[in-house]
């Protein structure tokens, strides 16, 4: 297959804005990280008209895909974890072209996983975790058990990803296989939820009790990024937080996360008068309960 695709990737490699080319081959009886294609060519470029461009090819009974991805899009995927298979592609792909060791440097950084990057990713996962958990609890309290189940499954997935990141690893496609080695208690909780023969309401009730403890155990590492940002000044409006270049990455979940942290005494609300009688601006500051 590589010989067939050689003219395609060689053409791309000759272009000045191409940073690197990887080939990912389909592995038998494996998770379809190539989306069932026999091979994927990943071409990384400095810039393009579109962040992602895809082409499909057929040769006899084989099929291949070409992905042209900009550097900015790749960095976003790596930061937000919004494209799980990209990690597998970078780990397992064969380097066909690498300008100034661009791809090799990315692979080295992924293996080392700098602590700052971990803090930000943990903040993203914890914010998503809290939204899912609180939504699930609200549905549960309103006897909407199937909706509660859906949200709590997602919250456990974010908890699992958080545990993996905390230990210095990137969550991959097989995140439950990873977390089984890292934090088996989370895996056990997940298995009890999805395999137990107890009535659904009883399963959820027990899970909310158990997961509260696990969430609390991950809270310190999960909110450290936000705490570091808020320490930059004494008072913040919600808009100032959302507009912060790093906090805006999880701004969708920020309001619910703030309410959770206010309830835990980690963030305090400061009221400031407006021109309207009895109406106050809400400002936020770090509380004293940070241990």
C-alpha positions as CSV (number, residue, x, y, z in Angstrom):
1,X,0.0,0.0,0.0
2,X,2.9,2.3,0.8
3,X,4.2,2.0,-2.8
4,X,0.8,2.9,-4.2
5,X,0.5,6.0,-2.1
6,X,4.1,7.1,-2.5
7,X,3.4,9.6,-5.4
8,X,0.7,11.2,-3.3
9,X,2.7,11.8,-0.1
10,X,5.9,12.7,-2.1
11,X,4.0,15.5,-3.8
12,X,2.9,16.8,-0.4
13,X,6.4,16.4,1.1
14,X,7.8,18.6,-1.6
15,X,5.6,21.5,-0.7
16,X,7.2,24.3,1.5
17,X,4.4,24.4,4.1
18,X,4.4,20.6,4.8
19,X,5.8,19.9,8.2
20,X,5.5,16.1,8.2
21,X,3.8,13.0,6.8
22,X,2.7,9.9,8.7
23,X,1.3,6.7,7.5
24,X,-1.0,4.7,9.8
25,X,-1.9,1.1,8.6
26,X,-4.9,-0.8,9.6
27,X,-4.2,-3.5,12.2
28,X,-6.1,-6.7,12.1
29,X,-8.6,-7.4,15.0
30,X,-7.9,-4.0,16.4
31,X,-9.9,-0.9,17.3
32,X,-10.5,0.8,13.9
33,X,-8.4,3.9,14.5
34,X,-8.1,4.1,10.7
35,X,-11.9,4.3,10.4
36,X,-11.8,0.8,8.7
37,X,-9.5,2.1,5.9
38,X,-6.4,0.1,5.1
39,X,-4.2,3.1,5.4
40,X,-4.3,6.7,6.5
41,X,-1.9,9.4,5.3
42,X,-1.6,12.2,7.8
43,X,0.0,15.4,6.3
44,X,0.7,18.2,8.8
45,X,1.0,21.7,7.3
46,X,1.7,25.1,8.7
47,X,-1.5,26.6,7.2
48,X,-4.3,25.8,4.7
49,X,-7.6,27.1,3.4
50,X,-9.3,24.6,5.8
51,X,-8.1,23.3,9.1
52,X,-8.8,19.7,7.9
53,X,-9.0,18.4,4.4
54,X,-9.8,14.8,3.6
55,X,-9.6,12.7,0.4
56,X,-10.5,9.0,-0.1
57,X,-8.7,6.7,-2.5
58,X,-9.4,3.2,-3.8
59,X,-6.9,0.7,-5.3
60,X,-8.2,-2.7,-6.3
61,X,-9.7,-4.0,-3.0
62,X,-7.9,-1.5,-0.8
63,X,-9.0,1.9,0.4
64,X,-6.9,4.8,1.8
65,X,-7.6,8.2,3.3
66,X,-5.5,11.4,3.1
67,X,-5.9,13.9,6.0
68,X,-4.3,17.3,5.5
69,X,-4.3,19.0,9.0
70,X,-3.0,22.4,10.0
71,X,-0.6,22.9,12.9
72,X,-3.2,24.9,14.8
73,X,-5.8,22.2,14.4
74,X,-3.4,19.5,15.5
75,X,-2.5,21.6,18.6
76,X,-6.2,22.1,19.4
77,X,-6.9,18.3,19.2
78,X,-3.9,17.5,21.4
79,X,-4.9,20.1,24.0
80,X,-8.7,19.5,24.1
81,X,-8.6,15.7,23.4
82,X,-11.4,16.2,21.0
83,X,-10.0,13.8,18.4
84,X,-8.9,10.6,20.3
85,X,-7.5,8.7,17.4
86,X,-4.9,11.5,16.7
87,X,-2.8,10.2,19.7
88,X,-2.8,6.7,18.3
89,X,-1.8,8.1,14.8
90,X,1.1,10.0,16.3
91,X,2.2,7.1,18.5
92,X,1.9,4.3,16.0
93,X,2.2,6.0,12.6
94,X,5.3,5.5,10.4
95,X,7.1,8.8,9.7
96,X,7.5,9.2,6.0
97,X,8.7,12.8,6.0
98,X,9.7,15.0,8.9
99,X,10.9,18.6,8.3
100,X,13.3,19.7,11.1
101,X,12.1,16.7,13.2
102,X,8.7,18.3,13.7
103,X,6.8,15.1,14.2
104,X,9.6,13.5,16.4
105,X,9.5,16.6,18.7
106,X,5.7,16.3,19.1
107,X,6.1,12.6,19.9
108,X,8.8,13.4,22.5
109,X,6.6,16.0,24.1
110,X,3.6,13.7,24.2
111,X,5.7,11.1,26.0
112,X,7.1,13.6,28.5
113,X,3.7,15.4,28.9
114,X,4.9,18.7,30.5
115,X,3.2,19.4,33.8
116,X,1.7,22.7,32.7
117,X,-0.1,21.0,29.9
118,X,-1.4,18.4,32.3
119,X,-2.8,21.1,34.6
120,X,-4.8,22.7,31.8
121,X,-6.1,19.3,30.5
122,X,-7.1,18.3,34.1
123,X,-9.0,21.6,34.4
124,X,-10.9,20.9,31.1
125,X,-11.8,17.4,32.2
126,X,-12.8,18.4,35.8
127,X,-15.1,21.1,34.4
128,X,-16.8,18.6,32.1
129,X,-17.0,16.1,34.9
130,X,-18.8,18.6,37.2
131,X,-21.3,19.6,34.6
132,X,-22.2,16.0,33.8
133,X,-22.3,15.0,37.5
134,X,-24.5,17.9,38.5
135,X,-26.8,17.4,35.5
136,X,-27.1,13.7,36.3
137,X,-27.9,14.5,39.9
138,X,-30.6,16.9,38.9
139,X,-32.2,14.4,36.6
140,X,-32.0,11.7,39.3
141,X,-33.7,14.0,41.8
142,X,-36.5,14.5,39.3
143,X,-36.9,10.7,38.7
144,X,-35.5,10.9,35.2
145,X,-33.4,7.9,35.6
146,X,-32.4,7.2,32.0
147,X,-31.2,10.8,31.5
148,X,-29.4,10.6,34.8
149,X,-27.7,7.4,33.7
150,X,-26.5,9.0,30.5
151,X,-24.9,11.9,32.3
152,X,-23.3,9.8,35.0
153,X,-21.7,7.5,32.5
154,X,-20.2,10.5,30.8
155,X,-19.1,11.9,34.2
156,X,-17.3,8.7,35.0
157,X,-15.6,8.8,31.6
158,X,-14.2,12.3,32.4
159,X,-13.2,11.1,35.9
160,X,-11.3,8.2,34.2
161,X,-9.6,10.6,31.8
162,X,-8.7,12.9,34.7
163,X,-7.1,10.0,36.6
164,X,-5.0,9.1,33.6
165,X,-3.8,12.7,33.0
166,X,-3.0,13.1,36.7
167,X,-0.5,10.2,36.4
168,X,1.2,11.9,33.4
169,X,-0.3,9.9,30.5
170,X,-2.5,11.0,27.6
171,X,-6.0,9.4,27.6
172,X,-6.2,7.3,24.6
173,X,-9.0,5.5,22.7
174,X,-8.7,2.6,25.3
175,X,-9.1,4.9,28.3
176,X,-10.8,2.2,30.4
177,X,-7.9,-0.2,29.8
178,X,-5.6,2.6,31.0
179,X,-7.5,3.6,34.1
180,X,-7.9,-0.1,35.1
181,X,-4.1,-0.1,35.8
182,X,-4.0,3.4,37.2
183,X,-7.1,3.8,39.4
184,X,-9.1,0.5,39.6
185,X,-11.6,2.0,42.0
186,X,-13.0,4.2,39.2
187,X,-13.2,1.1,36.9
188,X,-15.0,-0.8,39.6
189,X,-17.6,2.0,40.0
190,X,-18.2,2.1,36.2
191,X,-18.6,-1.7,36.0
192,X,-21.1,-1.7,38.9
193,X,-23.1,0.9,37.2
194,X,-23.3,-0.8,33.8
195,X,-23.4,-4.5,34.8
196,X,-25.3,-4.6,38.1
197,X,-28.7,-6.3,38.2
198,X,-30.0,-3.9,40.8
199,X,-32.8,-1.6,39.7
200,X,-31.5,1.5,37.9
201,X,-32.6,4.0,40.6
202,X,-30.7,1.9,43.2
203,X,-27.6,1.7,41.1
204,X,-27.6,5.5,40.5
205,X,-28.2,6.2,44.2
206,X,-25.2,4.1,45.3
207,X,-23.1,5.6,42.5
208,X,-23.8,9.2,43.5
209,X,-22.7,8.4,47.0
210,X,-19.5,6.7,45.9
211,X,-18.6,9.2,43.1
212,X,-18.8,12.2,45.4
213,X,-15.8,10.8,47.3
214,X,-13.8,10.1,44.1
215,X,-14.6,13.6,42.7
216,X,-13.5,15.2,45.9
217,X,-10.2,13.2,45.8
218,X,-9.5,14.6,42.3
219,X,-10.7,18.1,43.0
220,X,-7.3,19.6,44.1
221,X,-5.5,18.6,40.9
222,X,-8.6,19.2,38.8
223,X,-9.0,22.9,39.7
224,X,-5.3,23.8,40.1
225,X,-5.2,25.5,36.7
226,X,-8.3,27.7,37.5
227,X,-6.9,28.5,40.9
228,X,-3.6,29.6,39.4
229,X,-5.5,31.9,37.0
230,X,-7.7,33.4,39.7
231,X,-4.7,34.1,41.8
232,X,-3.6,36.7,39.2
233,X,-5.9,39.3,40.8
234,X,-8.3,39.6,43.7
235,X,-11.7,39.9,42.1
236,X,-13.1,38.6,38.8
237,X,-16.3,39.0,36.9
238,X,-17.6,36.0,35.0
239,X,-16.9,37.8,31.7
240,X,-13.3,38.5,32.7
241,X,-12.8,34.8,33.4
242,X,-14.5,33.6,30.2
243,X,-12.4,36.1,28.2
244,X,-9.1,34.8,29.7
245,X,-7.2,33.1,26.9
246,X,-6.8,29.8,28.9
247,X,-10.0,29.7,30.9
248,X,-12.1,30.3,27.7
249,X,-11.1,26.8,26.7
250,X,-13.6,25.4,29.2
251,X,-15.9,28.5,29.4
252,X,-18.9,26.4,28.4
253,X,-18.7,24.5,31.7
254,X,-17.3,27.4,33.8
255,X,-20.6,28.7,35.4
256,X,-21.5,25.3,36.7
257,X,-18.0,24.7,37.9
258,X,-18.0,28.0,39.8
259,X,-21.3,27.2,41.5
260,X,-19.8,23.8,42.6
261,X,-16.7,25.5,44.0
262,X,-18.8,28.2,45.8
263,X,-20.7,25.4,47.4
264,X,-17.4,23.8,48.5
265,X,-16.1,27.1,49.9
266,X,-13.2,27.3,47.5
267,X,-14.6,30.4,45.7
268,X,-16.4,33.3,47.3
269,X,-19.0,35.6,45.9
270,X,-18.5,39.3,46.4
271,X,-21.5,41.6,45.9
272,X,-21.1,45.1,44.5
273,X,-23.8,47.7,44.1
274,X,-25.2,48.7,40.8
275,X,-27.4,51.7,39.9
276,X,-30.4,49.5,40.3
277,X,-31.9,49.4,43.8
278,X,-31.4,46.1,45.4
279,X,-29.5,44.7,42.4
280,X,-25.8,43.7,42.8
281,X,-23.0,42.7,40.5
282,X,-21.5,39.3,41.3
283,X,-17.7,39.2,41.6
284,X,-15.7,36.1,42.4
285,X,-12.6,35.6,44.5
286,X,-10.6,32.8,45.9
287,X,-11.9,31.6,49.2
288,X,-9.9,30.4,52.2
289,X,-10.8,26.7,51.9
290,X,-8.2,25.5,49.5
291,X,-6.6,22.6,51.4
